[in-house]
């Protein structure tokens, strides 16, 4: 890992990438970070032994720039970087809704740009990062992006036209599960369980179900049917979910998330 990589905007996702790269074998001297607050810079230097620099200095000295800022800050960041970015740099954007063309138009012609949508489980090395190439990104650039984001979970290559759908499904996806766990925990309390016990039951059920989905190779319908005995408790619960339109609500929710991603891309 001899290339220099800079993480610009070291919030939760940026720090997760930084720590993941260090665990995967990147040397601290090959990693640069930028942050707005001096106290945050000192914290990162102390915790990880990396150098903190300004955004222009990162653009001058790093081979790869990971833009981990908020979508609304991207335009200002690119204005700051543009005078210093040459087309031998690789730009990786982890900002929701920001297209590769938006970035390419603001940098030197021919600069390779890759768009990545990670989700918050990168914080525990179980993330899913969806990767799309811009106009000038080469296969080697995609491989490099995969090495970086593979340090904190799985990666998936898709055409950029599918990014908004992936943002709705995967980028926002963990929030839907947290919401479901919250609701099921409240249901456990309603049924007479203490909150801590209801929480533990639901979390372990979620973990077990996720592992079965990942490792069994079975379709989720088959796994659900295995739990759903005739005239039993599960089928009665599923009937109520269907009566309340939960499936339709999920479809509408994901469409709304996709549409918001498109709005962010449009500025």
JOBEL-V933809 format. One record per helix or strand of 3 or more residues. SS is the DSSP state (h for helix, s for strand). FROM is the first residue (numbers start at 1). LEN is the number of residues. If there is no record, write none. Layout:
# JOBEL-V933809
ss: <SS & SS>
from: <FROM & FROM>
len: <LEN & LEN>
This chain:
# JOBEL-V933809
ss: <s & h & h & s & h & h & s & h & s & h & s & h & s & h & s & h & h & h & h & h & h>
from: <5 & 12 & 28 & 31 & 38 & 55 & 64 & 71 & 90 & 100 & 112 & 120 & 127 & 139 & 153 & 160 & 173 & 195 & 220 & 233 & 246>
len: <4 & 13 & 3 & 4 & 11 & 7 & 4 & 12 & 4 & 5 & 6 & 5 & 7 & 14 & 5 & 12 & 18 & 21 & 8 & 11 & 20>
